């Protein structure tokens, strides 16, 4: 992994065979690509595309990829909004990915340029091994989420009280800045016009009350931050092998934080309300068992973990409910928003934060 070797591409058109040759050259010295055919372009927080590679010189490497995905801030408007997350994901692959004991995509290259406000990854093409990508519309079972919870437990246990974490405490800031921005008056008024606007207003009579909930949650989380959390662990950022084993995508929001951050987003937004109610306590208990099996020091009690889970639904009450439709579809946003609002009542989120 390298942080820079030449100017990073700012559009997919700038991802040329020469650029890819240099990018892959760190992992595969001497390799040269004569043709890179682009397809399957996708847009979201980041943009990406699949590239089929035709090699001019394989330089003796037998394990060269036939296809790769290139991911970065290739949309000017979106990059200006989320460039810090793009940089952060590249930094994760440089600093922590090799130590993560879970299934994540292999990165052949991870570069970032903070001055240019760009981060670019060259990733393995997961479709080449037939994985299934998760989605909010999936009929997600409790067993599926249990497997993901076990993965989170292994991830969190590996980085529990890791001495590297304090140097990356600022990684929490971009997401928090964005969440405060979501609560701006004009956007708040627009969200109240959505189909679930009345439910939002019942939970929070004003945007100021939502901001107060966020600030209280962050203050509590910062006091117990002790591991590296994925930071955006919803169905759309998961994939599954042919045997059902889960993997984790999109590390743009990773930061040192409290475990409840990952638990609340995963469980609340992935499961129907009925399944969540029946299984959430067992899922948190399973997570604690994984930490215990990995001999995590200062093991939190079940009650501490469950309280943090309840508190961190506040994250969903802004991130899911106020999510802009240009970052997720209206269908996906509505599913997640309604589940978060249901959970707010069931889990007494504001009471858990001491705000009710």
DOMARTOR-96124 format. One record per residue: residue number from 0; residue in one letter; x, y, z of N, C-alpha, C in turn. Coordinates in steps of 0.05 Angstrom, whole numbers. Layout:
N
REC, k, r, n_px, n_py, n_pz, ca_px, ca_py, ca_pz, c_px, c_py, c_pz
REC, NUM, a, X, Y, Z, X, Y, Z, X, Y, Z
...
END
This chain:
356
REC, k, r, n_px, n_py, n_pz, ca_px, ca_py, ca_pz, c_px, c_py, c_pz
REC, 0, x, 17, -24, 0, 0, 0, 0, 18, 25, 0
REC, 1, x, 9, 45, -16, 23, 70, -16, 3, 92, -15
REC, 2, x, 11, 115, -5, -8, 138, -3, -10, 154, -28
REC, 3, x, 11, 155, -43, 10, 169, -69, 35, 161, -85
REC, 4, x, 32, 161, -111, 54, 155, -129, 53, 172, -153
REC, 5, x, 31, 184, -159, 27, 203, -180, 0, 215, -175
REC, 6, x, -8, 236, -189, -34, 248, -184, -57, 227, -186
REC, 7, x, -75, 227, -167, -97, 208, -168, -117, 216, -189
REC, 8, x, -130, 197, -202, -151, 204, -221, -174, 217, -207
REC, 9, x, -185, 237, -221, -208, 252, -210, -234, 245, -224
REC, 10, x, -232, 228, -245, -255, 218, -259, -249, 190, -269
REC, 11, x, -269, 175, -275, -265, 148, -285, -250, 149, -312
REC, 12, x, -254, 169, -327, -239, 171, -353, -209, 173, -349
REC, 13, x, -200, 182, -325, -172, 184, -320, -160, 158, -309
REC, 14, x, -177, 138, -305, -167, 112, -297, -159, 97, -322
REC, 15, x, -135, 101, -331, -125, 90, -356, -108, 65, -351
REC, 16, x, -101, 52, -373, -84, 28, -371, -57, 35, -358
REC, 17, x, -46, 59, -365, -21, 67, -353, -24, 72, -323
REC, 18, x, -46, 85, -315, -50, 90, -287, -53, 64, -271
REC, 19, x, -69, 46, -282, -73, 20, -269, -47, 4, -268
REC, 20, x, -30, 6, -288, -4, -8, -288, 13, 2, -264
REC, 21, x, 13, 28, -260, 29, 39, -238, 16, 31, -211
REC, 22, x, -11, 32, -210, -24, 25, -185, -19, -4, -177
REC, 23, x, -21, -22, -196, -16, -50, -190, 14, -56, -187
REC, 24, x, 30, -38, -196, 59, -43, -196, 71, -46, -168
REC, 25, x, 57, -35, -148, 67, -38, -120, 64, -67, -111
REC, 26, x, 41, -80, -118, 37, -108, -110, 49, -127, -130
REC, 27, x, 51, -118, -155, 61, -135, -177, 83, -120, -193
REC, 28, x, 107, -119, -183, 128, -102, -196, 132, -111, -225
REC, 29, x, 134, -90, -242, 140, -95, -271, 117, -100, -288
REC, 30, x, 93, -103, -277, 69, -109, -293, 62, -85, -310
REC, 31, x, 53, -90, -335, 43, -69, -352, 16, -79, -365
REC, 32, x, -3, -60, -366, -29, -66, -377, -32, -51, -403
REC, 33, x, -41, -65, -424, -44, -51, -450, -72, -42, -455
REC, 34, x, -91, -54, -441, -119, -47, -445, -135, -51, -419
REC, 35, x, -152, -32, -412, -169, -34, -389, -198, -27, -398
REC, 36, x, -215, -47, -400, -242, -42, -410, -261, -37, -387
REC, 37, x, -274, -14, -386, -290, -6, -364, -319, -15, -368
REC, 38, x, -332, -23, -346, -361, -30, -346, -372, -28, -318
REC, 39, x, -398, -31, -316, -412, -33, -290, -406, -9, -272
REC, 40, x, -407, 15, -284, -402, 39, -268, -425, 43, -248
REC, 41, x, -418, 51, -223, -438, 55, -202, -432, 81, -188
REC, 42, x, -454, 94, -178, -451, 119, -164, -465, 117, -137
REC, 43, x, -453, 130, -118, -464, 132, -91, -447, 151, -75
REC, 44, x, -441, 145, -50, -423, 162, -35, -396, 163, -50
REC, 45, x, -387, 140, -60, -364, 139, -78, -374, 129, -105
REC, 46, x, -358, 133, -125, -364, 121, -152, -345, 98, -156
REC, 47, x, -353, 79, -172, -336, 56, -178, -342, 45, -205
REC, 48, x, -324, 29, -216, -328, 15, -241, -310, -10, -242
REC, 49, x, -319, -29, -257, -304, -54, -261, -286, -50, -286
REC, 50, x, -262, -59, -284, -243, -58, -306, -233, -86, -312
REC, 51, x, -236, -94, -338, -225, -119, -347, -198, -113, -359
REC, 52, x, -178, -128, -349, -150, -121, -355, -138, -140, -376
REC, 53, x, -125, -128, -395, -110, -143, -416, -81, -135, -412
REC, 54, x, -64, -154, -405, -36, -148, -398, -18, -149, -422
REC, 55, x, 0, -129, -422, 21, -129, -442, 46, -144, -432
REC, 56, x, 51, -141, -405, 73, -155, -392, 64, -164, -364
REC, 57, x, 63, -190, -360, 56, -200, -334, 79, -202, -315
REC, 58, x, 103, -196, -324, 127, -195, -307, 130, -219, -289
REC, 59, x, 122, -242, -299, 126, -267, -284, 106, -272, -262
REC, 60, x, 85, -255, -259, 66, -259, -238, 43, -277, -247
REC, 61, x, 38, -298, -232, 17, -317, -240, -10, -311, -227
REC, 62, x, -10, -292, -208, -35, -287, -193, -46, -259, -198
REC, 63, x, -41, -249, -222, -52, -223, -230, -83, -225, -233
REC, 64, x, -97, -205, -224, -126, -205, -227, -134, -200, -256
REC, 65, x, -154, -214, -266, -165, -209, -293, -183, -184, -293
REC, 66, x, -196, -179, -270, -214, -156, -267, -209, -143, -240
REC, 67, x, -214, -117, -238, -213, -103, -212, -235, -83, -212
REC, 68, x, -241, -73, -188, -259, -51, -184, -243, -27, -175
REC, 69, x, -247, -4, -187, -234, 21, -179, -256, 38, -167
REC, 70, x, -250, 47, -142, -269, 63, -127, -257, 89, -118
REC, 71, x, -272, 111, -120, -261, 136, -111, -282, 158, -114
REC, 72, x, -273, 183, -110, -291, 206, -113, -291, 216, -141
REC, 73, x, -305, 202, -159, -304, 209, -187, -328, 226, -196
REC, 74, x, -345, 233, -177, -366, 252, -182, -359, 278, -167
REC, 75, x, -356, 300, -181, -347, 325, -168, -365, 334, -146
REC, 76, x, -391, 333, -150, -409, 343, -130, -408, 326, -104
REC, 77, x, -409, 299, -108, -408, 282, -84, -381, 283, -71
REC, 78, x, -359, 285, -86, -333, 286, -74, -330, 310, -55
REC, 79, x, -341, 332, -63, -339, 356, -46, -354, 352, -19
REC, 80, x, -374, 334, -20, -389, 329, 4, -376, 308, 22
REC, 81, x, -363, 288, 10, -354, 265, 26, -325, 259, 23
REC, 82, x, -309, 278, 14, -281, 272, 8, -266, 261, 32
REC, 83, x, -272, 270, 56, -258, 261, 80, -263, 231, 84
REC, 84, x, -287, 221, 77, -292, 193, 79, -276, 177, 59
REC, 85, x, -273, 188, 35, -257, 174, 15, -228, 171, 24
REC, 86, x, -217, 192, 35, -190, 192, 46, -188, 172, 69
REC, 87, x, -208, 172, 86, -208, 155, 109, -207, 125, 102
REC, 88, x, -223, 118, 81, -224, 90, 73, -197, 81, 63
REC, 89, x, -184, 98, 47, -157, 91, 37, -137, 88, 60
REC, 90, x, -140, 105, 80, -122, 103, 104, -128, 78, 119
REC, 91, x, -153, 69, 121, -159, 44, 135, -145, 21, 122
REC, 92, x, -145, 20, 95, -132, -2, 82, -102, -2, 85
REC, 93, x, -91, 22, 88, -62, 24, 93, -55, 17, 122
REC, 94, x, -71, 25, 141, -64, 24, 169, -74, -1, 184
REC, 95, x, -99, -10, 177, -111, -31, 194, -121, -56, 180
REC, 96, x, -125, -54, 154, -138, -77, 140, -123, -103, 143
REC, 97, x, -97, -102, 142, -82, -127, 144, -85, -141, 171
REC, 98, x, -93, -126, 191, -97, -138, 218, -126, -145, 224
REC, 99, x, -144, -139, 206, -173, -144, 210, -179, -173, 207
REC, 100, x, -189, -187, 227, -193, -216, 226, -220, -224, 214
REC, 101, x, -228, -210, 194, -255, -214, 183, -252, -214, 152
REC, 102, x, -273, -221, 139, -274, -222, 110, -278, -194, 98
REC, 103, x, -258, -183, 85, -260, -157, 72, -248, -160, 44
REC, 104, x, -255, -142, 25, -243, -143, -1, -213, -139, 0
REC, 105, x, -198, -152, -17, -170, -147, -19, -165, -121, -35
REC, 106, x, -148, -104, -25, -142, -79, -39, -114, -81, -50
REC, 107, x, -112, -78, -77, -86, -79, -90, -72, -52, -88
REC, 108, x, -88, -31, -84, -77, -4, -81, -96, 13, -66
REC, 109, x, -86, 30, -48, -102, 49, -33, -87, 75, -31
REC, 110, x, -95, 94, -46, -81, 120, -46, -100, 143, -38
REC, 111, x, -88, 163, -26, -104, 186, -19, -87, 211, -21
REC, 112, x, -100, 233, -26, -88, 259, -29, -106, 280, -16
REC, 113, x, -99, 287, 9, -117, 305, 24, -118, 333, 11
REC, 114, x, -96, 342, -2, -97, 368, -15, -117, 368, -38
REC, 115, x, -117, 346, -53, -135, 344, -76, -163, 334, -67
REC, 116, x, -166, 327, -41, -191, 317, -30, -201, 293, -46
REC, 117, x, -183, 273, -47, -190, 249, -63, -177, 224, -49
REC, 118, x, -192, 202, -50, -182, 176, -42, -190, 156, -63
REC, 119, x, -172, 138, -71, -178, 118, -92, -168, 91, -84
REC, 120, x, -185, 71, -88, -178, 43, -83, -179, 27, -108
REC, 121, x, -161, 7, -111, -163, -13, -131, -168, -39, -116
REC, 122, x, -192, -50, -119, -202, -72, -103, -206, -97, -120
REC, 123, x, -205, -120, -107, -212, -145, -120, -241, -144, -130
REC, 124, x, -246, -157, -152, -273, -159, -163, -287, -183, -148
REC, 125, x, -303, -176, -128, -316, -197, -112, -335, -214, -128
REC, 126, x, -346, -203, -149, -365, -218, -165, -351, -242, -179
REC, 127, x, -325, -240, -181, -310, -262, -194, -311, -287, -178
REC, 128, x, -316, -285, -151, -319, -309, -135, -348, -314, -127
REC, 129, x, -366, -300, -140, -394, -307, -137, -407, -299, -111
REC, 130, x, -399, -276, -100, -411, -268, -75, -438, -255, -80
REC, 131, x, -454, -254, -59, -480, -240, -60, -478, -215, -44
REC, 132, x, -487, -192, -55, -485, -167, -41, -512, -162, -26
REC, 133, x, -509, -152, -1, -532, -147, 15, -547, -122, 6
REC, 134, x, -572, -120, 15, -589, -97, 8, -611, -94, 29
REC, 135, x, -619, -70, 33, -640, -64, 54, -666, -78, 48
REC, 136, x, -671, -85, 23, -696, -99, 16, -695, -129, 20
REC, 137, x, -672, -139, 28, -669, -168, 33, -687, -176, 56
REC, 138, x, -696, -201, 55, -711, -213, 78, -691, -225, 97
REC, 139, x, -677, -207, 111, -654, -215, 127, -663, -230, 152
REC, 140, x, -651, -253, 157, -658, -270, 179, -641, -263, 204
REC, 141, x, -650, -272, 227, -635, -269, 251, -608, -284, 250
REC, 142, x, -609, -308, 238, -584, -324, 235, -563, -309, 219
REC, 143, x, -572, -295, 198, -553, -280, 182, -540, -258, 198
REC, 144, x, -556, -243, 213, -545, -222, 230, -528, -233, 252
REC, 145, x, -535, -256, 262, -518, -268, 283, -490, -274, 272
REC, 146, x, -488, -283, 247, -462, -287, 236, -446, -261, 232
REC, 147, x, -460, -240, 225, -447, -213, 223, -439, -204, 251
REC, 148, x, -455, -208, 271, -449, -200, 298, -423, -214, 307
REC, 149, x, -421, -239, 301, -396, -254, 308, -372, -241, 294
REC, 150, x, -375, -233, 269, -353, -219, 255, -346, -193, 269
REC, 151, x, -367, -178, 276, -361, -153, 291, -347, -158, 317
REC, 152, x, -355, -179, 331, -341, -186, 356, -312, -192, 352
REC, 153, x, -305, -206, 330, -277, -212, 324, -262, -186, 317
REC, 154, x, -275, -169, 301, -262, -144, 294, -257, -127, 318
REC, 155, x, -277, -123, 335, -275, -106, 358, -255, -118, 378
REC, 156, x, -255, -144, 381, -236, -156, 400, -207, -152, 391
REC, 157, x, -202, -154, 365, -175, -150, 355, -164, -122, 360
REC, 158, x, -181, -102, 359, -172, -75, 363, -179, -63, 390
REC, 159, x, -188, -80, 409, -196, -70, 435, -172, -57, 449
REC, 160, x, -175, -32, 456, -153, -17, 469, -127, -17, 453
REC, 161, x, -129, -19, 427, -105, -19, 410, -90, 8, 413
REC, 162, x, -64, 8, 418, -50, 33, 423, -49, 51, 399
REC, 163, x, -56, 41, 376, -56, 59, 352, -81, 77, 351
REC, 164, x, -102, 69, 365, -128, 83, 361, -128, 113, 367
REC, 165, x, -115, 122, 389, -117, 151, 395, -107, 168, 372
REC, 166, x, -89, 159, 356, -79, 175, 334, -100, 179, 312
REC, 167, x, -121, 163, 313, -141, 164, 292, -169, 172, 304
REC, 168, x, -168, 185, 327, -194, 193, 340, -208, 213, 322
REC, 169, x, -194, 228, 306, -207, 248, 288, -224, 235, 266
REC, 170, x, -221, 210, 262, -237, 196, 242, -267, 198, 247
REC, 171, x, -274, 203, 272, -303, 206, 278, -315, 232, 268
REC, 172, x, -298, 251, 263, -308, 279, 258, -323, 282, 232
REC, 173, x, -315, 271, 209, -330, 276, 184, -359, 267, 186
REC, 174, x, -364, 243, 198, -391, 234, 200, -408, 252, 218
REC, 175, x, -396, 262, 240, -410, 279, 258, -416, 306, 245
REC, 176, x, -398, 316, 230, -403, 341, 215, -426, 338, 196
REC, 177, x, -426, 315, 182, -447, 310, 163, -474, 307, 176
REC, 178, x, -475, 293, 200, -500, 290, 214, -511, 317, 224
REC, 179, x, -494, 334, 233, -503, 361, 241, -514, 375, 216
REC, 180, x, -502, 372, 193, -511, 384, 169, -539, 374, 161
REC, 181, x, -543, 348, 165, -570, 337, 159, -592, 350, 175
REC, 182, x, -585, 361, 198, -605, 374, 215, -609, 403, 209
REC, 183, x, -598, 413, 187, -602, 441, 180, -631, 447, 175
REC, 184, x, -640, 471, 180, -669, 477, 178, -683, 469, 152
REC, 185, x, -670, 475, 130, -684, 470, 104, -687, 440, 99
REC, 186, x, -667, 424, 107, -670, 395, 103, -689, 383, 122
REC, 187, x, -689, 392, 147, -708, 382, 167, -736, 387, 158
REC, 188, x, -742, 410, 147, -769, 416, 137, -776, 398, 114
REC, 189, x, -757, 393, 96, -762, 375, 73, -768, 347, 82
REC, 190, x, -754, 337, 102, -758, 309, 112, -786, 307, 125
REC, 191, x, -795, 328, 138, -822, 327, 150, -844, 323, 130
REC, 192, x, -838, 328, 105, -857, 324, 83, -857, 295, 73
REC, 193, x, -838, 279, 82, -837, 251, 73, -860, 235, 86
REC, 194, x, -864, 211, 77, -886, 194, 87, -884, 189, 117
REC, 195, x, -860, 190, 128, -857, 185, 157, -851, 210, 172
REC, 196, x, -857, 233, 160, -851, 259, 173, -865, 262, 200
REC, 197, x, -890, 253, 202, -904, 256, 227, -892, 239, 249
REC, 198, x, -881, 216, 242, -868, 199, 262, -842, 212, 271
REC, 199, x, -828, 225, 253, -804, 239, 261, -811, 262, 281
REC, 200, x, -832, 277, 274, -839, 299, 292, -849, 289, 319
REC, 201, x, -861, 266, 320, -869, 255, 345, -845, 247, 362
REC, 202, x, -824, 238, 349, -800, 231, 364, -784, 256, 372
REC, 203, x, -783, 275, 354, -767, 300, 359, -784, 323, 350
REC, 204, x, -795, 339, 368, -812, 361, 360, -796, 383, 344
REC, 205, x, -770, 384, 349, -754, 404, 335, -728, 392, 326
REC, 206, x, -715, 405, 307, -689, 395, 298, -668, 399, 320
REC, 207, x, -672, 419, 337, -654, 424, 359, -654, 401, 379
REC, 208, x, -677, 388, 382, -679, 365, 400, -664, 341, 389
REC, 209, x, -665, 339, 362, -649, 317, 349, -619, 322, 352
REC, 210, x, -611, 347, 349, -583, 354, 352, -574, 349, 381
REC, 211, x, -591, 355, 400, -585, 350, 428, -581, 320, 433
REC, 212, x, -597, 303, 420, -594, 274, 423, -568, 264, 412
REC, 213, x, -561, 275, 389, -535, 268, 377, -512, 275, 395
REC, 214, x, -512, 299, 405, -490, 309, 421, -488, 292, 447
REC, 215, x, -511, 285, 458, -510, 268, 483, -499, 241, 476
REC, 216, x, -508, 229, 454, -498, 202, 447, -468, 203, 442
REC, 217, x, -458, 223, 428, -430, 225, 422, -413, 228, 447
REC, 218, x, -424, 244, 466, -409, 248, 491, -407, 222, 506
REC, 219, x, -428, 207, 507, -428, 181, 521, -409, 162, 507
REC, 220, x, -412, 160, 480, -395, 142, 465, -365, 148, 468
REC, 221, x, -359, 174, 468, -330, 181, 470, -319, 173, 497
REC, 222, x, -336, 172, 517, -327, 165, 544, -321, 135, 546
REC, 223, x, -332, 119, 528, -328, 90, 528, -315, 79, 503
REC, 224, x, -306, 97, 485, -293, 88, 460, -269, 71, 466
REC, 225, x, -269, 47, 455, -247, 29, 462, -239, 10, 440
REC, 226, x, -250, 13, 416, -243, -6, 394, -247, 8, 367
REC, 227, x, -241, -6, 346, -245, 4, 319, -272, -6, 309
REC, 228, x, -291, 13, 304, -317, 5, 294, -319, 9, 264
REC, 229, x, -335, -7, 251, -339, -4, 222, -350, 24, 215
REC, 230, x, -370, 32, 231, -380, 59, 229, -404, 63, 210
REC, 231, x, -409, 43, 193, -432, 45, 174, -442, 17, 168
REC, 232, x, -447, 1, 188, -452, -28, 185, -481, -33, 180
REC, 233, x, -490, -28, 155, -518, -35, 147, -517, -56, 125
REC, 234, x, -540, -66, 118, -542, -88, 99, -528, -82, 73
REC, 235, x, -529, -58, 63, -517, -51, 38, -487, -51, 38
REC, 236, x, -475, -53, 62, -446, -54, 64, -436, -81, 72
REC, 237, x, -452, -102, 66, -445, -129, 71, -446, -145, 46
REC, 238, x, -430, -167, 45, -432, -186, 24, -430, -214, 36
REC, 239, x, -439, -234, 20, -440, -262, 30, -428, -281, 10
REC, 240, x, -411, -299, 21, -400, -320, 4, -421, -340, -2
REC, 241, x, -414, -359, -20, -434, -379, -28, -444, -396, -5
REC, 242, x, -428, -399, 16, -436, -414, 39, -451, -397, 60
REC, 243, x, -455, -371, 54, -469, -353, 71, -452, -337, 90
REC, 244, x, -426, -343, 91, -407, -328, 108, -407, -299, 100
REC, 245, x, -409, -281, 120, -411, -252, 113, -383, -239, 109
REC, 246, x, -383, -218, 94, -360, -201, 91, -369, -172, 93
REC, 247, x, -349, -154, 97, -355, -126, 104, -343, -108, 82
REC, 248, x, -360, -90, 72, -352, -71, 51, -351, -43, 62
REC, 249, x, -341, -24, 47, -344, 5, 51, -335, 14, 78
REC, 250, x, -309, 20, 80, -297, 28, 106, -293, 58, 107
REC, 251, x, -312, 73, 96, -309, 102, 94, -315, 116, 121
REC, 252, x, -330, 103, 139, -337, 115, 164, -324, 102, 188
REC, 253, x, -303, 86, 184, -290, 72, 205, -277, 92, 225
REC, 254, x, -278, 86, 251, -266, 104, 270, -264, 90, 297
REC, 255, x, -247, 99, 315, -246, 88, 342, -271, 97, 358
REC, 256, x, -287, 78, 367, -312, 85, 379, -323, 64, 398
REC, 257, x, -348, 67, 404, -362, 48, 422, -376, 26, 406
REC, 258, x, -375, 1, 416, -387, -21, 401, -416, -17, 393
REC, 259, x, -431, -3, 411, -459, 1, 406, -465, 15, 380
REC, 260, x, -446, 31, 370, -450, 44, 344, -455, 24, 322
REC, 261, x, -439, 3, 321, -442, -18, 300, -467, -35, 306
REC, 262, x, -471, -42, 331, -494, -59, 338, -521, -46, 330
REC, 263, x, -524, -21, 337, -550, -8, 332, -556, -6, 302
REC, 264, x, -536, 3, 286, -542, 5, 258, -548, -22, 245
REC, 265, x, -532, -42, 252, -535, -68, 240, -562, -80, 247
REC, 266, x, -568, -82, 273, -591, -97, 282, -617, -82, 275
REC, 267, x, -618, -56, 280, -642, -41, 277, -650, -38, 247
REC, 268, x, -630, -32, 230, -637, -27, 202, -638, -52, 185
REC, 269, x, -628, -74, 195, -627, -99, 179, -652, -117, 183
REC, 270, x, -662, -117, 207, -684, -135, 214, -711, -121, 215
REC, 271, x, -732, -136, 208, -758, -126, 213, -762, -120, 242
REC, 272, x, -781, -103, 249, -785, -97, 277, -791, -122, 294
REC, 273, x, -807, -140, 282, -814, -164, 297, -790, -182, 302
REC, 274, x, -773, -185, 282, -749, -202, 286, -730, -188, 305
REC, 275, x, -727, -162, 303, -709, -148, 321, -718, -151, 350
REC, 276, x, -744, -147, 355, -754, -149, 383, -749, -177, 394
REC, 277, x, -751, -197, 378, -748, -225, 388, -719, -233, 392
REC, 278, x, -700, -219, 379, -673, -229, 378, -652, -210, 389
REC, 279, x, -658, -184, 393, -637, -165, 398, -621, -171, 423
REC, 280, x, -634, -180, 444, -620, -186, 469, -601, -210, 465
REC, 281, x, -611, -230, 451, -594, -253, 445, -570, -245, 428
REC, 282, x, -574, -227, 409, -552, -219, 392, -530, -203, 407
REC, 283, x, -538, -186, 426, -519, -172, 442, -505, -192, 461
REC, 284, x, -519, -211, 471, -506, -232, 488, -486, -248, 472
REC, 285, x, -493, -254, 447, -474, -269, 429, -449, -253, 425
REC, 286, x, -452, -227, 420, -429, -209, 416, -411, -210, 441
REC, 287, x, -423, -208, 464, -407, -209, 489, -392, -235, 492
REC, 288, x, -405, -257, 484, -392, -283, 485, -367, -284, 467
REC, 289, x, -369, -271, 444, -345, -270, 426, -323, -254, 439
REC, 290, x, -329, -231, 451, -309, -216, 465, -296, -233, 487
REC, 291, x, -313, -247, 502, -303, -263, 524, -284, -285, 514
REC, 292, x, -292, -298, 492, -276, -319, 480, -248, -309, 471
REC, 293, x, -247, -283, 464, -222, -272, 455, -208, -257, 478
REC, 294, x, -217, -262, 503, -204, -253, 527, -200, -222, 527
REC, 295, x, -221, -208, 519, -220, -179, 519, -218, -169, 548
REC, 296, x, -199, -152, 554, -197, -141, 582, -220, -122, 588
REC, 297, x, -226, -119, 613, -247, -100, 621, -273, -106, 606
REC, 298, x, -280, -131, 605, -303, -139, 589, -329, -125, 599
REC, 299, x, -343, -110, 581, -367, -97, 590, -389, -118, 598
REC, 300, x, -406, -111, 616, -428, -128, 623, -449, -127, 600
REC, 301, x, -467, -147, 601, -489, -147, 582, -505, -122, 584
REC, 302, x, -511, -113, 608, -527, -89, 612, -514, -64, 600
REC, 303, x, -487, -62, 603, -473, -40, 592, -474, -40, 561
REC, 304, x, -471, -64, 550, -472, -66, 521, -500, -61, 510
REC, 305, x, -520, -71, 524, -547, -66, 514, -556, -37, 517
REC, 306, x, -547, -24, 538, -553, 5, 541, -540, 20, 518
REC, 307, x, -515, 14, 511, -501, 28, 489, -516, 23, 463
REC, 308, x, -526, -1, 459, -542, -8, 435, -567, 10, 434
REC, 309, x, -581, 12, 457, -605, 29, 458, -598, 59, 452
REC, 310, x, -576, 68, 464, -568, 96, 460, -561, 102, 431
REC, 311, x, -548, 83, 418, -537, 88, 391, -558, 85, 369
REC, 312, x, -583, 78, 377, -604, 81, 357, -608, 110, 349
REC, 313, x, -598, 129, 366, -598, 157, 359, -584, 162, 332
REC, 314, x, -563, 147, 328, -549, 149, 302, -568, 143, 279
REC, 315, x, -585, 122, 281, -604, 115, 260, -625, 137, 257
REC, 316, x, -633, 149, 280, -655, 168, 279, -647, 194, 264
REC, 317, x, -621, 198, 259, -613, 219, 241, -602, 208, 215
REC, 318, x, -583, 189, 217, -570, 179, 193, -589, 166, 174
REC, 319, x, -608, 150, 184, -628, 136, 167, -652, 154, 161
REC, 320, x, -663, 167, 181, -688, 182, 177, -684, 206, 160
REC, 321, x, -661, 220, 163, -656, 245, 148, -638, 240, 124
REC, 322, x, -633, 215, 117, -615, 209, 95, -624, 222, 69
REC, 323, x, -607, 236, 54, -615, 247, 29, -620, 225, 8
REC, 324, x, -639, 230, -9, -646, 210, -29, -625, 208, -51
REC, 325, x, -606, 226, -53, -585, 223, -72, -562, 206, -62
REC, 326, x, -564, 197, -36, -544, 179, -25, -555, 151, -22
REC, 327, x, -581, 148, -18, -595, 123, -19, -622, 128, -32
REC, 328, x, -633, 107, -44, -659, 110, -57, -681, 115, -36
REC, 329, x, -703, 126, -46, -725, 131, -28, -735, 105, -14
REC, 330, x, -735, 83, -29, -744, 58, -18, -726, 49, 5
REC, 331, x, -700, 49, 1, -681, 41, 21, -682, 59, 45
REC, 332, x, -683, 85, 40, -684, 104, 62, -709, 101, 79
REC, 333, x, -732, 96, 66, -757, 93, 81, -757, 68, 98
REC, 334, x, -747, 46, 87, -745, 21, 102, -729, 26, 128
REC, 335, x, -705, 37, 125, -687, 41, 148, -699, 61, 167
REC, 336, x, -712, 82, 157, -723, 103, 174, -746, 92, 191
REC, 337, x, -764, 77, 179, -786, 66, 195, -776, 47, 216
REC, 338, x, -756, 31, 210, -745, 12, 230, -732, 28, 253
REC, 339, x, -718, 49, 246, -706, 65, 267, -726, 78, 285
REC, 340, x, -748, 88, 273, -769, 102, 289, -784, 82, 306
REC, 341, x, -789, 57, 296, -801, 36, 312, -783, 30, 336
REC, 342, x, -757, 27, 331, -738, 20, 352, -736, 42, 373
REC, 343, x, -739, 67, 364, -738, 89, 384, -758, 86, 406
REC, 344, x, -782, 77, 399, -803, 72, 419, -797, 47, 435
REC, 345, x, -790, 25, 421, -785, 0, 435, -762, 1, 454
REC, 346, x, -740, 14, 446, -716, 15, 461, -714, 40, 479
REC, 347, x, -734, 57, 477, -735, 82, 493, -708, 96, 490
REC, 348, x, -701, 102, 465, -675, 113, 459, -670, 139, 474
REC, 349, x, -689, 157, 475, -685, 183, 489, -682, 179, 519
REC, 350, x, -697, 161, 530, -694, 155, 558, -667, 143, 564
REC, 351, x, -657, 126, 546, -630, 115, 550, -609, 136, 549
REC, 352, x, -614, 158, 535, -595, 180, 533, -600, 200, 556
REC, 353, x, -620, 196, 572, -626, 214, 594, -639, 240, 584
REC, 354, x, -654, 238, 562, -667, 261, 550, -697, 261, 550
REC, 355, x, -708, 239, 559, -738, 237, 557, -751, 252, 580
END
